[in-house]
Amino acid sequence: MEKENIPVHYTIRAAVLLTAAFLFTLALLPAATGFAQATDEKSIECQKEIAKTIVHGTALGLGEILRDVKGEKKRIALARKFVSPVRFYADNTGYFYVYKYNCVNVAHAIQKELQGKNLYKHKDAKGKYVIRELSDTAKTGGGFVDFYWLKPGAKGEQKKVGYVEPIPGTDYFIGTGVYLP
């Protein structure tokens, strides 16, 4: 993809909102760190609530950033710039992904090779059409989806619960997840 020139005011707005989202994430890290390796049901529920909160705040911020951006290429470039550097949880397995509702990956903080690819037919290790289900869930306002996905630093797909939510004013949704024991 050729490099897009993003107007300065979008870059400044993105930097401010990204900083706010990052600080918000940092505020949650002590809680997330305490639960990162926990296996009991209550701790997993806490991790899910953290994921939901982080996604919600980031979806709103990204929607605000993209609101006045004209042109699909510029919107995609800005979405990638926004989510790429963000990591969370004690083991840095927390990251964001952004998809269009048609299952084309817009941004993936860890697996950049997925960007621009249509994952409509992608099945996880158990045969679930993961991105289709994430998209359908986001279309209804958001929610949790169980699936298997590659975990950074681990072998093979790991059990995961993801939370997705629409990005206001776009045909995109954003999500993250919690790897389960």
C-alpha positions as CSV (number, residue, x, y, z in Angstrom):
1,M,0.0,0.0,0.0
2,E,1.4,3.4,-0.8
3,K,2.0,5.8,2.0
4,E,-0.9,8.2,2.6
5,N,-0.4,11.8,3.6
6,I,-2.7,12.5,6.6
7,P,-3.5,16.1,7.3
8,V,-1.8,17.6,10.3
9,H,-5.1,18.3,12.2
10,Y,-6.1,14.6,11.9
11,T,-2.6,13.5,13.1
12,I,-2.9,15.9,16.1
13,R,-6.4,14.8,16.9
14,A,-5.2,11.2,16.7
15,A,-2.2,11.8,18.9
16,V,-4.4,13.4,21.6
17,L,-7.0,10.7,21.5
18,L,-4.4,7.9,21.3
19,T,-2.6,9.5,24.3
20,A,-5.9,9.6,26.2
21,A,-6.7,6.0,25.3
22,F,-3.2,5.0,26.3
23,L,-3.4,6.7,29.7
24,F,-6.8,5.1,30.2
25,T,-5.3,1.7,29.4
26,L,-2.4,2.4,31.8
27,A,-4.9,3.2,34.5
28,L,-6.4,-0.3,34.0
29,L,-3.1,-2.1,33.9
30,P,-2.8,-2.8,37.6
31,A,-6.1,-4.6,37.6
32,A,-5.3,-6.4,34.3
33,T,-1.9,-7.4,35.6
34,G,-3.4,-8.9,38.7
35,F,-5.7,-11.1,36.6
36,A,-3.5,-11.9,33.6
37,Q,-2.6,-15.4,34.8
38,A,-5.6,-16.1,36.9
39,T,-7.7,-19.2,36.1
40,D,-10.8,-18.8,38.3
41,E,-14.1,-17.7,36.8
42,K,-14.3,-14.5,38.8
43,S,-10.9,-13.3,37.5
44,I,-11.8,-14.2,33.9
45,E,-15.0,-12.2,34.3
46,C,-12.9,-9.2,35.5
47,Q,-10.6,-9.6,32.5
48,K,-13.6,-9.6,30.2
49,E,-15.0,-6.4,31.8
50,I,-11.6,-4.8,31.3
51,A,-11.6,-5.8,27.7
52,K,-15.1,-4.4,27.2
53,T,-14.2,-1.1,28.8
54,I,-11.0,-0.7,26.8
55,V,-12.8,-1.5,23.5
56,H,-15.7,0.8,24.3
57,G,-13.4,3.8,25.0
58,T,-11.2,3.1,22.0
59,A,-14.2,2.6,19.7
60,L,-15.6,6.0,20.7
61,G,-12.2,7.7,20.4
62,L,-11.5,6.1,17.0
63,G,-15.0,7.1,15.8
64,E,-14.3,10.7,16.7
65,I,-10.9,10.6,15.0
66,L,-12.3,9.1,11.8
67,R,-15.5,11.3,11.8
68,D,-14.2,14.0,9.4
69,V,-11.7,11.9,7.5
70,K,-12.6,11.7,3.8
71,G,-11.4,8.8,1.7
72,E,-11.2,5.1,2.6
73,K,-7.4,5.0,2.2
74,K,-6.9,7.8,4.7
75,R,-9.4,6.3,7.2
76,I,-7.6,2.9,7.0
77,A,-4.1,4.5,7.4
78,L,-5.3,6.5,10.5
79,A,-7.0,3.4,12.0
80,R,-3.8,1.4,11.6
81,K,-1.7,4.2,13.1
82,F,-4.1,4.4,16.0
83,V,-4.2,0.8,17.0
84,S,-0.8,-0.5,16.0
85,P,1.3,0.6,19.0
86,V,-1.2,-0.3,21.8
87,R,-0.4,-3.3,24.0
88,F,-1.9,-4.2,27.3
89,Y,-2.0,-6.9,30.0
90,A,1.1,-7.9,31.9
91,D,2.2,-10.3,29.2
92,N,1.5,-7.9,26.4
93,T,-1.0,-10.2,24.8
94,G,-3.6,-7.5,24.7
95,Y,-4.0,-5.7,21.4
96,F,-6.7,-4.3,19.1
97,Y,-8.0,-5.4,15.7
98,V,-10.3,-3.6,13.4
99,Y,-12.4,-5.1,10.6
100,K,-15.0,-3.9,8.1
101,Y,-18.4,-5.6,8.5
102,N,-17.7,-7.5,5.3
103,C,-14.8,-9.3,7.2
104,V,-11.9,-7.4,5.6
105,N,-9.2,-6.7,8.1
106,V,-8.5,-3.0,8.4
107,A,-5.9,-3.1,11.2
108,H,-4.3,-5.8,13.3
109,A,-1.7,-4.8,15.9
110,I,0.1,-8.1,16.0
111,Q,-0.6,-9.9,12.7
112,K,0.0,-7.1,10.1
113,E,-0.1,-9.7,7.3
114,L,-3.9,-9.9,7.8
115,Q,-4.4,-6.2,6.9
116,G,-6.4,-5.8,3.8
117,K,-7.4,-9.5,3.6
118,N,-10.9,-10.8,3.6
119,L,-11.3,-13.4,6.4
120,Y,-14.9,-14.2,5.7
121,K,-14.0,-17.9,5.2
122,H,-11.5,-18.1,8.1
123,K,-12.2,-20.9,10.5
124,D,-10.6,-21.5,13.9
125,A,-9.2,-24.8,15.1
126,K,-12.8,-25.9,16.1
127,G,-14.3,-25.0,12.7
128,K,-16.0,-21.7,13.8
129,Y,-16.2,-18.8,11.3
130,V,-14.6,-16.4,13.7
131,I,-14.6,-13.1,11.8
132,R,-18.2,-13.7,10.6
133,E,-19.4,-14.2,14.1
134,L,-17.4,-11.1,15.4
135,S,-18.9,-9.0,12.6
136,D,-22.5,-10.2,13.3
137,T,-22.0,-9.5,17.0
138,A,-20.7,-6.0,16.3
139,K,-23.6,-5.3,13.9
140,T,-26.0,-5.8,16.9
141,G,-24.1,-3.3,19.1
142,G,-21.3,-5.5,20.3
143,G,-20.6,-8.4,22.7
144,F,-18.5,-11.4,23.5
145,V,-17.5,-14.2,21.2
146,D,-15.6,-17.4,22.1
147,F,-13.1,-18.7,19.6
148,Y,-9.5,-20.0,19.1
149,W,-6.7,-17.7,17.8
150,L,-2.9,-17.6,17.7
151,K,-1.5,-16.2,20.9
152,P,1.7,-14.2,20.7
153,G,4.6,-16.4,21.9
154,A,2.5,-19.6,22.1
155,K,2.3,-22.7,19.8
156,G,-1.0,-23.1,17.9
157,E,-4.3,-21.5,18.4
158,Q,-5.4,-20.8,22.0
159,K,-8.9,-20.5,23.5
160,K,-9.9,-16.9,23.6
161,V,-13.0,-14.8,24.3
162,G,-13.2,-11.6,22.3
163,Y,-15.2,-8.4,22.7
164,V,-16.2,-6.4,19.7
165,E,-18.1,-3.1,19.3
166,P,-18.9,-0.9,16.3
167,I,-16.8,2.2,15.6
168,P,-19.4,5.0,15.5
169,G,-19.9,6.6,12.1
170,T,-18.0,3.9,10.2
171,D,-18.6,0.5,8.7
172,Y,-15.8,-0.8,11.0
173,F,-15.7,-2.6,14.3
174,I,-13.0,-2.9,16.8
175,G,-12.2,-5.7,19.2
176,T,-9.7,-7.3,21.6
177,G,-9.8,-10.5,23.6
178,V,-8.7,-12.5,26.6
179,Y,-6.8,-15.7,26.2
180,L,-8.3,-18.4,28.4
181,P,-6.6,-21.2,30.3
